[in-house]
Every structure is written in C-alpha cells, then in structure tokens.
Amino acid sequence: MARHGPAVGDGSAPVQARPSLPRPRQLAELGSVLCLYRPQRGGELAGWMQAVRAEAATGVDSDGLQESLSFFDDGGQCCWRLFLLPDSDFLAWDMLAAQLPVQCGDAAQGVADRLWRRLAGRLGGNGWRVCALRLHVLAQESHAATLAASPAPLSTLGLAAARRIARQEGAEGEVRLDECCCARAAAGPAQVSPPSGGEVPLVKL
C-alpha cells in the first residue's frame, strides 16, 4: 500500500484547499520524479502534508539545467522537494512550473553558503533523504483527490541524474535502476500491453 497525502480539492466538490500548491492531479502527471524529504518529519509524503506553498527553481551546473519544485511549511522552511529527471514528463513539468512563483534565494547564494547550510542541516538532524517516486491520485467518495506514491525504478540516464542531484544536495538514500527496462532495450523494440482496466499498482514505500 502506498503512502497517502491529505485530501485536496480537484475541482469536483468544495473542500478545504491550499491554493498556493499544485493539485494532486498535476503532480501525478509528472511521471517519475526524484523526491527529497526530511525523514525526521515523517515519511516520503510528510512534506506534502505540511506544505502551504510551492515555488519552481532552475539552476545550472556542469551537466546543464537542473529544475526543481520546492515546497514550504507555514514557518517558511523548505519541507519537500521534487526534481525533474530524464524519466519525467517534461511537458507536464513545464506546465506546472509555469504556474508557480520562481524561487531565487538559493540561486543567489554562493557555493560555500549552500554547502555550509547543508552541513549545518545534517549535523542538526535536519538533512534530506532521497527516493524516486511516481505520484498518483486516489479518488475519494467526496470527490476530493488524495495524493499517493509508489517507488519508481529509473532508466540509466535517470539514475545518473538522481545520483548527481543527491550528491549536490547532500541527500542520503538510494534509487533503483529499472532492470526490466534495460533488458527490453538490449533485446530490441517490443510491444508491451497495458494492464487491463488501467489500474496503477501501488506498493508500500
């Protein structure tokens, strides 16, 4: 069973919404993403449950552009982060990022400042942990949308990008390579039938 986040309105019924945040359906459309979360706050979706606003950020490193979404709690602390990967849906990401404020604080700081903040966070027990997720929407009887997540194995390119981001952010944890995907690629093109009924298997993280 997957981790679940709180119910947030998806346009079908009046519920208590958080207008400064993306809707669960928008997050589910992103495909596989790299998630950074703070384990001392709870599980992989704890930051989503605590977030009250989100911002989009674009940075540049030696490997090119790096895009992320940062989520903040009511105290202004970043509590959850999602990173774009080669495995993600780029169009859905661009559409969502275009609707969010642009984050500029971290980009304005030097490398030494960012490294110091990361070190201070780890020493204070407030460091990041990393995992690759696919986010899903679970329909509720009240027509509200609940966010859920399942682990996402990554392609070779996605795995390399995820490990690079984890190193840069000082995050702990491992992500898995999609060995079936690699085996299919080595064997050549093949037809893969979708699951009947369109169900998305959710597993416990």
N, C-alpha and C positions, 0 to 999 in steps of 0.2 A: 504494500500500500504506500502511496506517495505521501510526502509532506503536503499539508494543506495550508493555504493562507486565508485571511479573512474574506468575508463576502464583500464585494464592491459592486456597485450598480453597473449593469451593462446595457442600460437603456430600456429595459423592459418593464421595470417597476420602480417606484420610489423607494430607495433605501438610503442609508447614511453613506454618502460618497466622499471621496477625497479628491477634489477637483484638480489639485496640483500634481496628481500622479497619473501615470498611464493606466488605462483599463487592463484588466487581466487578459482580455482577448488580444489586445495589442502586443502584450508580452508573449503570448502563446504563438503569435505569428512570426516571432523572431527566429524560430528553429533552435539549433544548438548554440548555446552561449556559454561563456566562461563566467562563473559566479564567484565573487569574493564576499565572504561573510565573516562575522565575528563570532566564533564558537561560544564565547562566554555569554553571549546574549541568547543563545539557543541554537536551533537547527538551521538548515540552509535557507529557509524562508522566514526566519525570525526578523531579519532586517526589513523585509517587505511588510510584515505586520506592524512594525514600528515606524515606518516611513510616513512622512506627511508631505514631502515634495521631492521632485527629481530634477536633475539637470543633465544635459548632454555635454560631453567633452571630446575634443580631438587633440591628440598630441602627435609629435613626430619624434621618432628615434632612428637609429641607424638602419632599421629594417623597413622604414616607411611610416605610414599613418597608423595610429592606434586610437580607436574610437571606443568610448565607454559611456555608460549611464550611471550616475551616482545618485543614491537615494539618502535622504537626510531625515533624522528624527526631529521631534519638536524642540530638542535642545540645540539643534544646528549641527550635530555630529553626523558624519557620514556613516551609515549603518549597513549599507548593502550596495554592491557594485556589479554591473553586468558589462562584459566586454564582447565586442564584435569579433568573430572568428571566421576563417575561410568556410566553415561549415554553416554559418548563419545565413539567414535570408536577408541579403543586402537591401533589397527594395523595401521590405517591411521595416528594417532598421532605419533607413533614411527617412521614411515617412514619419516614424515615431520621433526620431531625434529632432526633426524639423519643428515639432510641436512643443518642444521643451526649451526652457531657458538655457543659455550657453554658460558652462562653467569656465571661469577664467582664473580662479585663485591659485590652483595648483600649477598651472602653466606659467604663472608669473614668478614663481619661486625658483631658485636655483637648485641644481642637483644636490648640493650639500644640505640645503634646507630640507628637501624631501627625504633624503637618506636619514637625517637626524630625527625627523618626525616618525619615520618607520621604526627606527631603532628604539625610540622612546616608547612607541606603542607596544612593541614586543616585550620590552623589559617591564612595562606596566601591565602585562597580561591582556592587552587590548589589540593583539595582532590579527591579521587576516588569515583565513583558510580558503583554499581554492577547490572548486569542483566544476565539472562540466555538466550542464543541465539542459533538459528540454522542458519548457514550461507549458502547462496545459490548463484548460478551463473546464471546470466541473459545473454543470448546470444544476441549480437548486430548485426546489419546488416553488420558492418565492420569486423565481426568475432572476435572482441575483447570481453573480458569477463568482466562483471561488477559485483561487489560484492554486494549482498543484504542480509538482515537479517530479521528474524521473531522471536517473542518471543518463548521460549521453556519451557513448563512445565516439571518439573523434577520428577523422581522417589523419593521414600522416602530416599534411600541412597544418591541420587544426591542432594536432598535438604539439607540433613545434612552436606554433604561435602561443598556445596556452602555457607551455613551459617557460617561454620567454617573458610573458606577462607576469607569471608567478615569481620569476627571479627579480624582475624590475620592481615589483610591489612588495617583495619580502614575504610572500604568502607561502604557507605550508600546505601540503596535501599533494595528491596525485590524480592524474586524469588517465583514462584508458584509451588505448588505440582500438579502433574498430577493425578487429582482425578479419571479420567476415567481409567487410568492405574491401580490405586489401586482397583477400583471397579471390573475390569476384573480379577485381581489377586485373589480377595476374592471369585469371582464366579467360579474360576477354569479356565482351558485352554479353549480357544475358537478360532475359525477361523475368522480372520479379513481380509476382502477383500481390496486390494489396490485400490486407486482411479483410475477411468478409464483414460487412456491416460497418466498416470504417472505425472500429474500436482502436483506441490508443492504449497499449498496455502500460499500466502504471506500476512501478515497483518501489519498494521502500528504499530510501537512501541510507 
